[in-house]
Amino acid sequence: MNPISILILILSYFSVLILFSYFTGKKEVSNNDSFFKANKQSPWYLVAFGMIGSSLSGVTFISVPGKDEGAQFVYFQIVLGYIIGYFIIATVLLPLYYKLNLTSIYTYLEDRFGKYAYKTGAWFFIVSRTVGSNLRLLLVANVLQTLVFEPLAIPYWITVTVTILLIWVYTFKSGIKTIIWTDTLQTFFMLVSVGICIVVVSEDLGLNISNFSNFIADSSFSKTFFLENANAPTYFWKQFLSGIFIAIVMTGLDQDMMQKNLTCKTLKDAQKNMFWFTIVLTIVNFFFLVLGLLFTEYALKYGIDAHGDALFPILANKHLGIVVAFSFLLGLIAAAYSSADSALTSLTTSFSIDILDIEKKYDEAKQVAIRKRIHLMFVVISIFVILFFKYAFNDSSIIDKVLKFAGFTYGPLLGLYSFGLFTKWKVKDVLVPIVAISAVIISLLLNNFSFDWFGFNFGFEILIVNGLLTFLGLILIRSKQN
């Protein structure tokens, strides 16, 4: 595909999203109940389907297929852990959120501990989601800049600015109400894209319904369970347990993901949403890994030098024809922006309610005016974050490290919610920020030096350690009051 064709595809795609935004918000008064909670009228099946796109960013779209050559199906061990984590969310966290009728899930921390714990939880989410979601978008922006905008002599900063402003255009009025519908559309595009790519590559490799399963099972890239070396980051129980807690914190303790669940009419609907979301997400992740295996086998068959994150883009745009190239770009855009638009809305929600307390301080008209300014503020912040990391750290390994660091910010949330749910103790609220920050610092030190100190390498399970350190710190600052 030439740059002009790709540009037309991108503009057409955003035109469809803006059209969806117009019709979903046509009869809608621009109020906060609609923007934050979609008036609690979202059909659970749309929420479940749309959450797939929000869970799978552009990084997932590119990186998961690229993992097979070096790591085989090791990622699926984490996905299996997700199943348990989502079950805990549906049976423990969702009943709590619906019982308290929350708009922001971090309001729970104020009721349970106090103002400092509440603000600590909200700030950890805001920092993590601001950095993490924009770095994921940066990866996609880099691909689009290389394929489209650079050949057209369009500067990178214009690419990023226009892209994020387009997201703002279709979310500024009705927020989460619009996103429920646009994410459903974007998830559909993404899944169709993956399906087309699998079919085209399978045909080239001579695969059909009768031999497809055997080919996958016999491939050296499809090993899934790693039980040989307990010290290795790929060890099954490390990955599986990490998957449980990753699901809990990055879905159940994440305002971005839970905000969608809280738009369902009832708790029962929200739980049905989580049940079907779990099934579909597990299947989708498996097919991403299958796609990576097929691409890896294809590259080896034809001697193509494409590895890791470059595997999918190179094969799609240079070797597999116009249909796959079109499907790749459509799926990449859908995966990237279904994650970015919900992040923008959830950050607006959390900052408005958790940091500025607009629901407690202002009337409805003033709340709407402030929320609109906050929404635009995060548009500007997103642009600056992407440009900062692009030009200050134009190194993928640096970006990977920052993304991993963002994952540490969920550890204190895990510790705070665990302590709140499984103990009846109060804490000295003013000390909670110190405990949370200390847990992150200690976790970072353990992650970097644990092998030198103990001969042990931490993988994703450092999240569990981070949460445990926060939990222990909260025990140390228990209040004598019951």
C-alpha positions in Angstrom: 0.0 0.0 0.0 1.3 3.5 -0.8 1.2 6.3 1.7 -1.8 8.0 0.1 -3.9 4.8 0.3 -3.0 4.3 3.9 -3.8 7.9 4.7 -7.2 7.5 3.1 -7.8 4.3 5.2 -6.9 6.2 8.4 -9.1 9.2 7.6 -12.0 6.9 6.6 -11.6 4.9 9.9 -11.8 8.1 12.0 -14.7 9.3 10.0 -16.6 6.1 10.9 -15.7 6.6 14.6 -16.8 10.2 14.5 -20.1 9.2 12.8 -20.7 6.6 15.6 -20.0 9.3 18.2 -22.5 11.6 16.5 -25.3 9.1 16.6 -24.6 7.8 20.1 -24.5 11.3 21.5 -27.2 12.8 19.2 -30.0 12.8 21.8 -27.6 13.0 24.7 -27.3 16.0 27.1 -23.6 16.5 27.7 -23.7 15.7 31.4 -21.3 13.8 33.7 -23.5 10.9 34.3 -23.4 10.1 30.6 -19.7 10.9 30.2 -18.6 8.9 33.3 -21.1 6.1 33.6 -23.1 6.0 30.3 -26.2 6.5 32.5 -25.7 2.9 33.6 -27.6 1.7 30.5 -24.9 -0.2 28.5 -25.8 -3.6 27.2 -23.4 -6.1 28.9 -22.6 -7.9 25.7 -21.4 -4.7 24.0 -19.2 -4.0 27.1 -17.7 -7.5 27.0 -16.9 -7.4 23.3 -15.6 -3.8 23.4 -13.3 -4.6 26.4 -11.4 -7.0 24.2 -10.1 -4.1 22.1 -9.3 -2.0 25.2 -7.3 -4.9 26.7 -5.3 -5.5 23.6 -3.2 -2.4 22.7 -1.1 -1.8 19.6 1.8 -3.2 21.5 -0.1 -6.5 21.9 -1.0 -6.5 18.3 2.6 -6.2 17.2 4.5 -7.8 20.1 2.6 -11.0 21.0 3.0 -12.5 17.4 6.6 -11.4 17.6 7.3 -13.4 20.8 6.9 -16.9 19.3 10.4 -17.2 17.8 12.2 -16.5 21.0 9.6 -17.5 23.7 7.2 -19.9 21.9 3.7 -19.9 23.6 5.1 -18.9 27.0 2.8 -15.9 27.2 -0.2 -18.2 27.2 0.8 -19.3 30.7 0.0 -15.7 31.9 -3.3 -15.8 29.9 -4.4 -18.9 31.8 -3.7 -17.0 35.0 -6.0 -14.2 33.8 -8.9 -16.6 34.0 -8.6 -16.9 37.7 -8.0 -13.2 38.1 -11.1 -12.3 36.2 -13.1 -14.7 38.3 -11.9 -12.9 41.4 -12.9 -9.6 39.9 -16.4 -10.8 39.1 -17.0 -12.3 42.5 -15.2 -10.0 44.9 -14.5 -6.6 43.4 -17.6 -6.0 41.2 -20.1 -6.7 44.0 -18.1 -4.2 46.2 -18.2 -1.5 43.5 -21.9 -1.9 42.7 -22.8 -2.0 46.4 -21.1 1.4 46.9 -22.4 2.7 43.6 -19.0 4.1 42.6 -18.1 6.3 39.7 -14.4 6.1 40.5 -13.3 2.9 42.0 -10.7 4.7 44.1 -13.5 6.3 46.2 -13.5 3.0 48.1 -10.1 3.8 49.5 -11.4 7.0 51.1 -14.3 5.2 52.7 -12.0 2.5 54.0 -8.9 4.4 55.0 -9.1 8.1 54.5 -8.2 11.0 52.2 -4.5 10.3 51.8 -5.0 6.6 50.9 -7.7 7.7 48.4 -5.4 10.3 46.7 -2.5 7.9 46.7 -4.4 5.2 44.8 -5.8 7.7 42.3 -2.4 9.3 41.6 -0.8 5.9 41.1 -3.4 5.1 38.5 -3.1 8.5 36.8 0.7 8.3 36.5 0.7 4.7 35.4 -2.1 5.1 32.8 -0.8 8.4 31.4 2.7 6.9 30.8 1.7 3.4 29.8 -1.2 4.2 27.4 0.8 6.9 25.6 3.9 4.8 25.2 1.7 2.1 23.7 0.3 4.7 21.3 3.9 5.9 20.6 4.8 2.5 19.1 1.8 2.7 16.7 2.6 6.3 15.9 6.1 5.2 14.9 4.8 2.6 12.5 2.3 5.0 10.9 5.0 7.7 10.7 7.3 5.3 8.8 4.7 3.9 6.5 2.6 7.0 5.8 3.6 10.4 7.1 7.3 10.4 6.6 7.0 9.8 2.9 4.5 12.6 2.8 7.0 14.9 4.6 4.6 15.4 7.5 6.5 16.0 10.8 6.1 13.5 13.7 4.6 16.1 16.1 1.8 16.9 13.6 1.1 13.2 13.3 0.8 12.7 17.0 -1.2 16.0 17.6 -3.8 15.3 14.9 -4.2 11.7 15.9 -4.9 12.5 19.6 -7.2 15.4 18.7 -9.3 13.1 16.5 -9.7 10.8 19.6 -10.8 13.9 21.6 -13.3 14.8 18.8 -15.3 11.5 19.1 -15.1 11.3 22.9 -15.5 14.8 24.2 -19.3 14.9 24.4 -20.5 11.5 25.7 -17.2 9.9 26.9 -17.7 6.4 28.0 -21.1 6.1 26.4 -19.5 6.7 23.0 -16.6 4.5 23.8 -18.8 1.5 24.6 -20.0 1.6 21.0 -16.8 2.6 19.2 -14.7 0.0 21.1 -17.2 -2.6 19.9 -16.6 -1.5 16.3 -12.8 -1.4 16.8 -12.7 -4.8 18.4 -14.6 -6.2 15.4 -12.1 -4.6 13.0 -9.2 -6.0 15.0 -10.5 -9.6 15.1 -11.4 -9.6 11.4 -7.9 -8.4 10.7 -6.3 -11.2 12.7 -8.6 -13.8 11.0 -7.7 -12.6 7.5 -4.0 -12.7 8.2 -4.2 -16.3 9.6 -6.2 -17.5 6.6 -3.8 -15.9 4.0 -0.6 -17.2 5.7 -2.1 -20.7 6.3 -3.0 -21.0 2.6 0.6 -20.1 1.6 2.0 -22.7 4.0 -0.3 -25.4 2.6 -2.6 -25.6 5.6 -6.3 -26.4 5.7 -8.8 -27.5 8.3 -7.6 -31.1 8.4 -3.9 -30.4 9.0 -4.0 -27.0 10.7 -4.1 -28.3 14.3 -1.4 -30.9 13.8 0.9 -28.3 12.2 0.5 -26.0 15.2 1.0 -28.8 17.7 4.1 -30.2 15.9 5.8 -26.8 15.5 8.9 -26.1 17.6 7.4 -22.7 18.4 4.2 -23.9 20.1 5.6 -25.1 23.4 3.3 -23.7 26.1 4.2 -25.1 29.5 7.6 -24.5 31.0 8.2 -26.6 34.1 11.9 -27.3 33.9 13.7 -24.4 35.6 12.0 -22.8 38.6 14.5 -19.9 38.5 13.7 -19.0 34.9 11.3 -16.1 34.3 9.4 -18.5 31.9 8.6 -21.0 34.7 5.0 -22.0 34.6 4.0 -21.2 38.2 5.7 -17.8 38.1 3.8 -16.9 34.9 0.5 -18.3 36.0 0.5 -16.6 39.4 1.6 -13.4 37.8 -1.2 -13.6 35.3 -3.7 -13.9 38.2 -2.5 -10.7 39.9 -1.9 -8.8 36.6 -5.5 -9.4 35.7 -6.7 -8.2 39.2 -4.7 -5.0 39.2 -4.7 -4.1 35.5 -8.5 -4.8 35.1 -10.1 -5.0 38.6 -8.1 -2.1 40.2 -7.9 0.0 37.0 -10.4 2.8 36.5 -10.0 2.5 32.7 -11.3 -1.1 32.6 -13.7 -1.0 35.5 -15.4 2.2 34.3 -16.8 0.1 31.4 -18.1 -2.6 33.8 -19.8 0.0 35.9 -21.9 1.2 32.9 -23.9 -2.0 33.0 -27.4 -1.8 34.3 -27.0 -4.3 37.2 -24.3 -6.3 39.0 -25.6 -9.4 37.3 -25.1 -7.9 33.9 -21.5 -6.8 34.8 -20.7 -10.3 36.0 -22.0 -11.8 32.7 -19.8 -9.3 30.9 -16.7 -10.5 32.8 -17.6 -14.2 32.2 -17.9 -13.8 28.4 -15.0 -11.3 28.2 -12.8 -13.9 29.9 -13.7 -16.6 27.4 -13.3 -14.4 24.3 -10.1 -12.7 25.5 -8.4 -16.1 26.2 -9.3 -17.4 22.7 -8.2 -14.1 21.0 -4.8 -14.2 22.8 -4.3 -17.8 21.7 -5.0 -16.8 18.1 -2.5 -14.0 18.3 0.1 -16.6 19.3 -1.0 -18.8 16.5 -0.6 -15.9 14.1 3.0 -15.3 15.4 3.8 -19.0 14.9 2.5 -18.9 11.3 4.4 -15.7 10.6 7.6 -17.2 12.1 7.3 -20.4 10.0 6.6 -18.3 6.9 9.7 -16.1 7.5 11.9 -19.2 7.9 10.4 -20.8 4.8 11.3 -17.9 2.6 14.5 -16.8 4.4 13.0 -13.4 5.4 15.0 -11.4 8.0 12.1 -10.3 10.3 12.1 -10.9 14.0 10.4 -9.7 17.2 8.3 -6.5 16.9 9.3 -6.1 13.3 7.9 -9.5 12.3 4.3 -8.5 11.7 4.9 -5.1 10.1 7.6 -6.4 7.7 5.6 -9.5 6.5 2.3 -7.6 6.2 3.6 -4.7 4.3 6.3 -6.2 2.1 5.6 -9.9 1.5 2.0 -11.0 2.0 0.1 -8.7 -0.5 -2.4 -5.9 -0.3 -5.1 -7.8 1.6 -2.8 -8.6 4.5 -1.3 -5.1 4.4 -4.7 -3.5 4.6 -5.8 -5.9 7.4 -2.6 -5.3 9.4 -3.1 -1.5 9.3 -6.8 -1.7 10.1 -6.2 -4.1 13.0 -3.2 -2.0 14.3 -5.2 1.2 14.3 -8.2 -0.5 15.9 -6.1 -2.0 18.7 -4.2 1.2 19.4 -7.1 3.6 19.5 -9.6 1.4 21.3 -7.0 1.4 24.1 -6.1 5.1 23.8 -9.7 6.5 23.8 -10.8 4.7 26.9 -7.6 5.7 28.7 -8.3 9.4 27.9 -11.8 9.1 29.3 -10.8 7.2 32.4 -8.0 9.7 33.2 -10.5 12.5 32.8 -12.9 10.7 35.2 -10.3 10.0 37.8 -8.7 13.4 37.9 -12.1 15.2 37.9 -13.6 13.0 40.7 -10.6 11.8 42.7 -8.2 14.7 42.6 -10.5 17.7 42.1 -13.6 16.3 44.0 -15.9 18.0 41.5 -18.9 16.0 42.6 -18.6 17.3 46.1 -17.7 20.9 45.4 -19.8 22.1 42.4 -23.2 22.0 40.8 -23.9 20.0 37.6 -23.2 22.8 35.2 -19.9 23.7 36.8 -18.9 20.0 36.9 -19.4 19.6 33.2 -17.4 22.8 32.4 -14.5 21.5 34.6 -14.7 18.0 33.1 -14.4 19.4 29.6 -11.3 21.4 30.5 -9.7 18.3 32.2 -10.5 16.2 29.1 -8.7 18.7 26.9 -5.8 18.9 29.4 -5.1 15.2 29.1 -5.1 15.6 25.3 -2.3 18.1 25.7 -0.5 15.9 28.3 -0.7 12.9 26.0 0.8 14.8 23.1 3.7 16.0 25.3 4.3 12.5 26.9 4.6 10.9 23.4 6.9 13.6 22.0 9.0 13.6 25.2 9.7 9.8 25.0 10.1 9.9 21.3 12.8 12.5 21.3 14.4 12.1 24.7 14.5 8.3 24.7 14.5 7.2 21.1 15.5 3.7 22.1 13.1 0.8 22.2 14.9 -0.8 25.2 14.5 2.4 27.2 10.8 2.5 26.3 10.4 -1.1 27.4 12.0 -0.3 30.7 9.6 2.6 31.3 6.6 0.4 30.4 7.8 -2.1 33.0 8.3 0.7 35.5 4.7 1.7 34.9 3.6 -1.8 35.9 5.2 -1.2 39.4 2.6 1.5 40.1 -0.1 -1.1 40.4 1.6 -2.9 43.3 0.5 -0.4 45.9 -3.1 -0.6 44.6 -2.9 -4.4 45.1 -1.7 -4.0 48.6 -4.2 -1.3 49.5 -7.2 -3.2 48.2 -6.1 -6.5 49.7 -5.6 -4.9 53.1 -9.0 -3.2 52.9 -10.9 -6.3 51.9 -9.2 -8.9 54.0 -8.6 -7.1 57.3 -10.7 -4.8 59.5 -7.7 -2.7 60.6 -7.6 1.1 60.3 -4.3 2.8 59.4 -2.6 6.1 60.0 -3.9 7.6 56.8 -1.3 10.3 56.5 1.5 7.7 56.2 -0.1 5.7 53.4 1.7 7.6 50.6 5.1 6.9 52.3 4.3 3.2 52.5 3.2 3.0 48.8 6.3 4.9 47.5 8.6 2.9 49.7 7.1 -0.4 48.4 7.8 0.7 44.8 11.4 1.7 45.5 12.1 -1.6 47.3 10.5 -3.6 44.5 12.7 -1.8 41.9 15.8 -2.6 43.9 14.8 -6.2 44.2 14.0 -6.4 40.6 17.4 -5.0 39.6 19.7 -6.7 42.2 17.9 -9.9 43.3 20.1 -12.2 41.3 23.3 -10.6 42.8 21.9 -10.8 46.3 19.9 -14.0 46.3 20.7 -15.8 43.0 17.1 -15.4 41.9 15.6 -13.5 39.0 12.2 -11.8 39.4 9.8 -11.8 36.4 6.3 -10.4 36.4 5.8 -11.7 39.9 7.6 -8.6 41.2 4.1 -7.2 41.1 3.1 -9.6 43.9 6.1 -8.7 45.9 5.3 -5.0 45.5 1.7 -5.6 46.7 3.0 -7.7 49.6 5.4 -5.0 50.7 2.6 -2.4 50.6 0.4 -4.8 52.7 3.2 -5.3 55.3 3.8 -1.6 55.4 0.1 -1.0 56.2 0.3 -3.4 59.0 3.2 -1.4 60.5 1.1 1.8 60.4 -2.0 0.3 61.9 -4.1 2.6 64.0 -5.1 1.6 67.5 -8.7 2.7 66.6 -11.0 0.0 65.3 
